[in-house]
Amino acid sequence: ADPTPGSDCFVRLERDDETPFKRVFFETDGDGAELIRLQPLNPSFAPKVVDREAVAGMYKAVYVVRALG
């Protein structure tokens, strides 16, 4: 399935050769450039905003398993 705003995804980053699991949001800057905000599920960490071109792939999670608190 294609990622939609607020989807939990594995995001393959070109430059860092990383594949973090983040909640994604699609944005544009003042010049109209496409950006992707990678929002951590843990609120202790800050979001990261990357250019669309920096993303090699985005893979939407089918389901997420969380421990009951």
N, CA, C and O atoms as CSV, one atom per row, in Angstrom:
chain,resi,resn,atom,element,x,y,z
A,1,ALA,N,N,0.843,-1.186,0.000
A,1,ALA,CA,C,0.000,0.000,0.000
A,1,ALA,C,C,0.883,1.242,0.000
A,1,ALA,O,O,1.947,1.260,0.619
A,2,ASP,N,N,0.436,2.266,-0.691
A,2,ASP,CA,C,1.167,3.532,-0.732
A,2,ASP,C,C,1.038,4.252,0.607
A,2,ASP,O,O,-0.042,4.280,1.197
A,3,PRO,N,N,2.140,4.836,1.091
A,3,PRO,CA,C,2.073,5.606,2.334
A,3,PRO,C,C,1.184,6.839,2.171
A,3,PRO,O,O,1.199,7.492,1.127
A,4,THR,N,N,0.430,7.141,3.190
A,4,THR,CA,C,-0.396,8.337,3.249
A,4,THR,C,C,0.078,9.148,4.454
A,4,THR,O,O,0.744,8.595,5.328
A,5,PRO,N,N,-0.241,10.431,4.530
A,5,PRO,CA,C,0.187,11.225,5.684
A,5,PRO,C,C,-0.242,10.570,6.998
A,5,PRO,O,O,-1.407,10.217,7.182
A,6,GLY,N,N,0.723,10.415,7.904
A,6,GLY,CA,C,0.455,9.780,9.191
A,6,GLY,C,C,0.704,8.291,9.205
A,6,GLY,O,O,0.505,7.646,10.234
A,7,SER,N,N,1.142,7.715,8.071
A,7,SER,CA,C,1.442,6.282,8.012
A,7,SER,C,C,2.739,5.979,8.761
A,7,SER,O,O,3.667,6.788,8.767
A,8,ASP,N,N,2.792,4.815,9.385
A,8,ASP,CA,C,4.026,4.323,9.991
A,8,ASP,C,C,4.775,3.553,8.911
A,8,ASP,O,O,4.233,2.622,8.314
A,9,CYS,N,N,6.037,3.947,8.659
A,9,CYS,CA,C,6.789,3.404,7.527
A,9,CYS,C,C,8.250,3.145,7.875
A,9,CYS,O,O,8.820,3.771,8.769
A,10,PHE,N,N,8.830,2.212,7.148
A,10,PHE,CA,C,10.277,2.086,7.078
A,10,PHE,C,C,10.689,3.016,5.956
A,10,PHE,O,O,10.147,2.935,4.853
A,11,VAL,N,N,11.644,3.902,6.222
A,11,VAL,CA,C,12.046,4.913,5.244
A,11,VAL,C,C,13.525,4.705,4.922
A,11,VAL,O,O,14.388,4.864,5.786
A,12,ARG,N,N,13.803,4.352,3.680
A,12,ARG,CA,C,15.181,4.130,3.243
A,12,ARG,C,C,15.794,5.453,2.811
A,12,ARG,O,O,15.358,6.059,1.832
A,13,LEU,N,N,16.826,5.905,3.561
A,13,LEU,CA,C,17.474,7.188,3.279
A,13,LEU,C,C,18.748,6.957,2.468
A,13,LEU,O,O,19.594,6.145,2.845
A,14,GLU,N,N,18.879,7.677,1.353
A,14,GLU,CA,C,20.032,7.551,0.460
A,14,GLU,C,C,21.346,7.874,1.164
A,14,GLU,O,O,22.249,7.040,1.228
A,15,ARG,N,N,21.442,9.083,1.687
A,15,ARG,CA,C,22.701,9.609,2.200
A,15,ARG,C,C,23.227,8.830,3.398
A,15,ARG,O,O,24.415,8.517,3.463
A,16,ASP,N,N,22.349,8.516,4.345
A,16,ASP,CA,C,22.780,7.893,5.592
A,16,ASP,C,C,22.840,6.371,5.513
A,16,ASP,O,O,23.362,5.721,6.418
A,17,ASP,N,N,22.309,5.805,4.438
A,17,ASP,CA,C,22.232,4.350,4.293
A,17,ASP,C,C,21.529,3.739,5.514
A,17,ASP,O,O,21.935,2.695,6.024
A,18,GLU,N,N,20.474,4.410,5.963
A,18,GLU,CA,C,19.672,3.971,7.107
A,18,GLU,C,C,18.255,3.650,6.656
A,18,GLU,O,O,17.813,4.086,5.593
A,19,THR,N,N,17.548,2.880,7.481
A,19,THR,CA,C,16.135,2.600,7.231
A,19,THR,C,C,15.377,2.722,8.553
A,19,THR,O,O,15.007,1.707,9.144
A,20,PRO,N,N,15.142,3.946,9.023
A,20,PRO,CA,C,14.418,4.118,10.283
A,20,PRO,C,C,12.920,3.830,10.122
A,20,PRO,O,O,12.367,3.910,9.025
A,21,PHE,N,N,12.290,3.496,11.236
A,21,PHE,CA,C,10.836,3.291,11.282
A,21,PHE,C,C,10.240,4.548,11.887
A,21,PHE,O,O,10.469,4.844,13.059
A,22,LYS,N,N,9.470,5.297,11.087
A,22,LYS,CA,C,8.928,6.581,11.528
A,22,LYS,C,C,7.510,6.772,11.003
A,22,LYS,O,O,7.077,6.074,10.085
A,23,ARG,N,N,6.803,7.709,11.587
A,23,ARG,CA,C,5.515,8.170,11.062
A,23,ARG,C,C,5.835,9.273,10.057
A,23,ARG,O,O,6.590,10.193,10.374
A,24,VAL,N,N,5.274,9.196,8.854
A,24,VAL,CA,C,5.648,10.136,7.798
A,24,VAL,C,C,4.542,11.151,7.519
A,24,VAL,O,O,3.352,10.843,7.587
A,25,PHE,N,N,4.976,12.371,7.204
A,25,PHE,CA,C,4.073,13.443,6.816
A,25,PHE,C,C,4.685,14.151,5.619
A,25,PHE,O,O,5.885,14.425,5.613
A,26,PHE,N,N,3.888,14.448,4.618
A,26,PHE,CA,C,4.349,15.067,3.386
A,26,PHE,C,C,4.093,16.562,3.453
A,26,PHE,O,O,2.974,16.997,3.725
A,27,GLU,N,N,5.143,17.354,3.202
A,27,GLU,CA,C,5.060,18.803,3.338
A,27,GLU,C,C,5.752,19.458,2.145
A,27,GLU,O,O,6.405,18.782,1.350
A,28,THR,N,N,5.606,20.767,2.027
A,28,THR,CA,C,6.355,21.540,1.038
A,28,THR,C,C,6.929,22.764,1.742
A,28,THR,O,O,6.356,23.277,2.703
A,29,ASP,N,N,8.077,23.218,1.240
A,29,ASP,CA,C,8.653,24.422,1.826
A,29,ASP,C,C,8.134,25.649,1.080
A,29,ASP,O,O,7.294,25.517,0.190
A,30,GLY,N,N,8.616,26.825,1.425
A,30,GLY,CA,C,8.151,28.068,0.827
A,30,GLY,C,C,8.404,28.164,-0.667
A,30,GLY,O,O,7.735,28.931,-1.360
A,31,ASP,N,N,9.371,27.388,-1.178
A,31,ASP,CA,C,9.685,27.394,-2.608
A,31,ASP,C,C,8.950,26.298,-3.369
A,31,ASP,O,O,9.119,26.163,-4.581
A,32,GLY,N,N,8.135,25.513,-2.666
A,32,GLY,CA,C,7.388,24.437,-3.306
A,32,GLY,C,C,8.118,23.112,-3.378
A,32,GLY,O,O,7.614,22.168,-3.986
A,33,ALA,N,N,9.309,23.015,-2.767
A,33,ALA,CA,C,10.059,21.753,-2.759
A,33,ALA,C,C,9.349,20.748,-1.855
A,33,ALA,O,O,8.836,21.102,-0.794
A,34,GLU,N,N,9.329,19.488,-2.294
A,34,GLU,CA,C,8.677,18.429,-1.523
A,34,GLU,C,C,9.587,17.974,-0.388
A,34,GLU,O,O,10.766,17.683,-0.595
A,35,LEU,N,N,9.019,17.917,0.816
A,35,LEU,CA,C,9.738,17.481,2.008
A,35,LEU,C,C,8.964,16.345,2.659
A,35,LEU,O,O,7.756,16.205,2.470
A,36,ILE,N,N,9.674,15.548,3.420
A,36,ILE,CA,C,9.037,14.494,4.206
A,36,ILE,C,C,9.488,14.662,5.650
A,36,ILE,O,O,10.683,14.676,5.947
A,37,ARG,N,N,8.513,14.789,6.539
A,37,ARG,CA,C,8.818,14.878,7.975
A,37,ARG,C,C,8.763,13.471,8.543
A,37,ARG,O,O,7.745,12.788,8.439
A,38,LEU,N,N,9.865,13.044,9.144
A,38,LEU,CA,C,9.958,11.731,9.782
A,38,LEU,C,C,9.738,11.940,11.272
A,38,LEU,O,O,10.619,12.423,11.983
A,39,GLN,N,N,8.566,11.573,11.725
A,39,GLN,CA,C,8.156,11.813,13.114
A,39,GLN,C,C,8.385,10.539,13.920
A,39,GLN,O,O,7.753,9.518,13.648
A,40,PRO,N,N,9.290,10.583,14.919
A,40,PRO,CA,C,9.498,9.398,15.755
A,40,PRO,C,C,8.231,9.053,16.530
A,40,PRO,O,O,7.456,9.936,16.896
A,41,LEU,N,N,8.032,7.774,16.772
A,41,LEU,CA,C,6.900,7.349,17.587
A,41,LEU,C,C,7.158,7.644,19.068
A,41,LEU,O,O,6.221,7.770,19.856
A,42,ASN,N,N,8.434,7.751,19.433
A,42,ASN,CA,C,8.826,8.091,20.797
A,42,ASN,C,C,8.907,9.619,20.898
A,42,ASN,O,O,9.740,10.226,20.224
A,43,PRO,N,N,8.069,10.254,21.716
A,43,PRO,CA,C,8.045,11.722,21.804
A,43,PRO,C,C,9.319,12.324,22.410
A,43,PRO,O,O,9.476,13.545,22.399
A,44,SER,N,N,10.230,11.500,22.936
A,44,SER,CA,C,11.493,12.005,23.484
A,44,SER,C,C,12.462,12.437,22.387
A,44,SER,O,O,13.443,13.128,22.661
A,45,PHE,N,N,12.185,12.025,21.130
A,45,PHE,CA,C,13.063,12.349,20.016
A,45,PHE,C,C,12.424,13.396,19.114
A,45,PHE,O,O,11.203,13.443,18.966
A,46,ALA,N,N,13.258,14.228,18.518
A,46,ALA,CA,C,12.790,15.289,17.626
A,46,ALA,C,C,12.526,14.735,16.223
A,46,ALA,O,O,13.179,13.781,15.802
A,47,PRO,N,N,11.574,15.328,15.502
A,47,PRO,CA,C,11.340,14.915,14.116
A,47,PRO,C,C,12.511,15.346,13.225
A,47,PRO,O,O,13.282,16.242,13.568
A,48,LYS,N,N,12.617,14.685,12.081
A,48,LYS,CA,C,13.647,15.010,11.095
A,48,LYS,C,C,12.936,15.304,9.779
A,48,LYS,O,O,12.073,14.535,9.357
A,49,VAL,N,N,13.292,16.407,9.130
A,49,VAL,CA,C,12.693,16.770,7.847
A,49,VAL,C,C,13.756,16.578,6.773
A,49,VAL,O,O,14.868,17.093,6.890
A,50,VAL,N,N,13.402,15.824,5.711
A,50,VAL,CA,C,14.336,15.543,4.621
A,50,VAL,C,C,13.700,15.902,3.285
A,50,VAL,O,O,12.477,15.890,3.148
A,51,ASP,N,N,14.541,16.223,2.298
A,51,ASP,CA,C,14.059,16.435,0.935
A,51,ASP,C,C,13.533,15.122,0.386
A,51,ASP,O,O,14.041,14.053,0.723
A,52,ARG,N,N,12.517,15.202,-0.460
A,52,ARG,CA,C,11.948,13.992,-1.067
A,52,ARG,C,C,13.011,13.193,-1.820
A,52,ARG,O,O,12.971,11.963,-1.835
A,53,GLU,N,N,13.967,13.896,-2.449
A,53,GLU,CA,C,15.014,13.236,-3.212
A,53,GLU,C,C,15.964,12.426,-2.336
A,53,GLU,O,O,16.669,11.553,-2.842
A,54,ALA,N,N,15.998,12.697,-1.028
A,54,ALA,CA,C,16.875,11.979,-0.107
A,54,ALA,C,C,16.310,10.612,0.280
A,54,ALA,O,O,16.996,9.811,0.915
A,55,VAL,N,N,15.060,10.348,-0.103
A,55,VAL,CA,C,14.401,9.101,0.261
A,55,VAL,C,C,14.460,8.128,-0.917
A,55,VAL,O,O,13.914,8.395,-1.987
A,56,ALA,N,N,15.133,6.992,-0.701
A,56,ALA,CA,C,15.265,5.973,-1.749
A,56,ALA,C,C,14.043,5.068,-1.800
A,56,ALA,O,O,13.729,4.512,-2.853
A,57,GLY,N,N,13.353,4.914,-0.681
A,57,GLY,CA,C,12.166,4.068,-0.643
A,57,GLY,C,C,11.392,4.270,0.642
A,57,GLY,O,O,11.949,4.662,1.668
A,58,MET,N,N,10.098,3.997,0.570
A,58,MET,CA,C,9.222,4.139,1.724
A,58,MET,C,C,8.299,2.931,1.735
A,58,MET,O,O,7.611,2.656,0.752
A,59,TYR,N,N,8.287,2.209,2.856
A,59,TYR,CA,C,7.546,0.950,2.936
A,59,TYR,C,C,6.584,1.009,4.119
A,59,TYR,O,O,7.000,0.985,5.277
A,60,LYS,N,N,5.311,1.085,3.810
A,60,LYS,CA,C,4.265,1.233,4.827
A,60,LYS,C,C,4.152,-0.045,5.658
A,60,LYS,O,O,4.143,-1.151,5.119
A,61,ALA,N,N,4.067,0.125,6.968
A,61,ALA,CA,C,3.893,-1.008,7.873
A,61,ALA,C,C,2.491,-1.585,7.686
A,61,ALA,O,O,1.514,-0.848,7.554
A,62,VAL,N,N,2.415,-2.888,7.677
A,62,VAL,CA,C,1.123,-3.551,7.545
A,62,VAL,C,C,0.396,-3.528,8.885
A,62,VAL,O,O,-0.814,-3.306,8.942
A,63,TYR,N,N,1.141,-3.757,9.954
A,63,TYR,CA,C,0.567,-3.642,11.287
A,63,TYR,C,C,1.692,-3.345,12.268
A,63,TYR,O,O,2.859,-3.595,11.967
A,64,VAL,N,N,1.354,-2.818,13.433
A,64,VAL,CA,C,2.318,-2.485,14.476
A,64,VAL,C,C,1.895,-3.202,15.744
A,64,VAL,O,O,0.724,-3.171,16.123
A,65,VAL,N,N,2.852,-3.850,16.398
A,65,VAL,CA,C,2.596,-4.538,17.661
A,65,VAL,C,C,3.184,-3.684,18.774
A,65,VAL,O,O,4.360,-3.323,18.729
A,66,ARG,N,N,2.381,-3.366,19.758
A,66,ARG,CA,C,2.840,-2.555,20.894
A,66,ARG,C,C,2.537,-3.300,22.194
A,66,ARG,O,O,1.527,-3.992,22.316
A,67,ALA,N,N,3.435,-3.138,23.152
A,67,ALA,CA,C,3.219,-3.732,24.468
A,67,ALA,C,C,2.169,-2.938,25.230
A,67,ALA,O,O,2.112,-1.714,25.114
A,68,LEU,N,N,1.347,-3.616,25.999
A,68,LEU,CA,C,0.362,-2.939,26.834
A,68,LEU,C,C,1.076,-2.451,28.092
A,68,LEU,O,O,1.844,-3.185,28.714
A,69,GLY,N,N,0.807,-1.201,28.450
A,69,GLY,CA,C,1.541,-0.528,29.482
A,69,GLY,C,C,1.230,-0.826,30.861
A,69,GLY,O,O,1.845,-0.263,31.767
